[in-house]
Structure formats: structure tokens, C-alpha cells
Amino acid sequence: MTLRNHLPLLPVLHVLLTNLLASTDFVAAVPSRFAAMPAVRACCQSVQLPFESPVFTMSLMWHRRFRRDALHRWIRDLAAEEIVRLASGGAGFQPG
């Protein structure tokens, strides 16, 4: 197995988002694949949006000081590949 198979991007995201939702009165609009993750369903309620959601552009952002950092570039490249794969209909990362 490669390190890529164990990259915990979505688990980190769901922990951050679910903690934010638990500590505020915020709501979040997320992709249905994300809302369907068992770890997210265990602590959050989800409903389908009552309207057609618009197509949006996804962007990666980082501080300038990491522009040439090799490890940072590696993780950005992995994230970009995953975004392209998901956008083309590939299955998302499912935490163990």
C-alpha cells in the first residue's frame, strides 16, 4: 500500500466541520458524498437542499511561504488529483 491510500484529508475535514457545527448554530452545505460518510452521519443530521445547488469552483489556498516547500507541494498535488478524480465521478475516500 502507498502512503496515498492512508492520506487522512477527509477525516480531518469532517472532524473540523463537525466540531464547528457542534459548537455553533451554523449549518453547512456539503457534497452528498461527504454527508453520507458514517463518521459525519453519526454526529450530524443532513437533509437535501430544497433547491438545485449551483456548480462551483473549488480552489486550494496556502500561504506564500509554502510556495516552494517540497512537502507542501506534494500534498497540494495529491489534493488536486483527488479533486479531479472526484469531479470525474470516482469514489471518494472512505475512512477505515
C-alpha positions as CSV (number, residue, x, y, z in Angstrom):
1,M,0.0,0.0,0.0
2,T,1.2,3.5,-0.7
3,L,1.1,6.5,1.6
4,R,-1.6,8.0,-0.6
5,N,-4.0,5.3,0.4
6,H,-3.7,6.4,4.0
7,L,-3.9,10.2,3.5
8,P,-6.4,11.5,6.1
9,L,-7.7,14.5,4.3
10,L,-11.4,13.9,4.6
11,P,-11.3,12.6,8.2
12,V,-9.6,15.8,9.2
13,L,-12.2,17.9,7.4
14,H,-15.1,16.1,8.9
15,V,-13.6,16.5,12.4
16,L,-13.2,20.2,11.9
17,L,-16.6,20.7,10.4
18,T,-18.5,18.5,12.8
19,N,-16.7,20.3,15.8
20,L,-17.6,23.7,14.3
21,L,-21.3,22.6,13.8
22,A,-21.5,21.2,17.4
23,S,-20.2,24.4,18.9
24,T,-22.1,27.0,16.9
25,D,-25.6,27.4,15.4
26,F,-24.0,27.2,11.9
27,V,-25.2,25.0,9.1
28,A,-23.1,23.7,6.2
29,A,-23.8,22.8,2.6
30,V,-21.5,19.9,1.7
31,P,-21.4,17.4,-1.1
32,S,-23.7,14.5,-0.6
33,R,-20.8,12.0,-0.6
34,F,-19.4,13.9,2.4
35,A,-22.7,14.0,4.3
36,A,-23.1,10.2,3.7
37,M,-19.8,9.4,5.4
38,P,-20.6,7.2,8.5
39,A,-18.5,9.4,10.8
40,V,-20.4,12.5,9.7
41,R,-23.8,10.8,9.9
42,A,-23.0,9.7,13.4
43,C,-23.0,13.2,14.7
44,C,-24.8,15.5,12.2
45,Q,-28.2,15.5,10.6
46,S,-28.4,16.1,6.9
47,V,-31.2,16.9,4.6
48,Q,-31.2,17.5,0.8
49,L,-31.1,21.2,-0.2
50,P,-34.6,22.5,-1.1
51,F,-33.2,23.9,-4.4
52,E,-30.8,22.9,-7.1
53,S,-27.3,23.8,-6.0
54,P,-25.1,25.8,-8.3
55,V,-21.9,24.5,-9.8
56,F,-18.9,26.0,-8.0
57,T,-15.2,26.3,-8.5
58,M,-13.0,24.6,-5.9
59,S,-9.7,26.2,-5.1
60,L,-6.7,25.3,-3.0
61,M,-5.1,28.0,-0.9
62,W,-1.9,28.2,1.0
63,H,0.4,30.8,2.5
64,R,3.1,32.2,0.2
65,R,5.9,31.0,2.5
66,F,5.0,27.4,1.5
67,R,5.1,28.0,-2.3
68,R,8.4,26.2,-2.8
69,D,8.2,23.8,0.1
70,A,8.5,20.2,-1.4
71,L,6.3,18.5,1.2
72,H,3.6,21.2,0.8
73,R,3.8,20.9,-3.0
74,W,3.4,17.1,-2.7
75,I,0.2,17.4,-0.5
76,R,-1.2,20.1,-2.9
77,D,-0.6,17.8,-5.9
78,L,-2.3,14.9,-4.1
79,A,-5.3,17.1,-3.2
80,A,-5.6,18.4,-6.7
81,E,-5.5,14.8,-8.1
82,E,-8.2,13.7,-5.7
83,I,-10.4,16.7,-6.6
84,V,-10.1,15.9,-10.3
85,R,-10.8,12.2,-9.6
86,L,-13.9,13.0,-7.5
87,A,-15.1,15.5,-10.1
88,S,-14.9,12.8,-12.8
89,G,-17.2,10.5,-10.8
90,G,-14.6,8.5,-8.9
91,A,-15.4,7.1,-5.4
92,G,-14.4,9.3,-2.5
93,F,-12.0,8.4,0.3
94,Q,-13.8,6.3,2.9
95,P,-12.2,6.3,6.3
96,G,-11.4,2.8,7.8
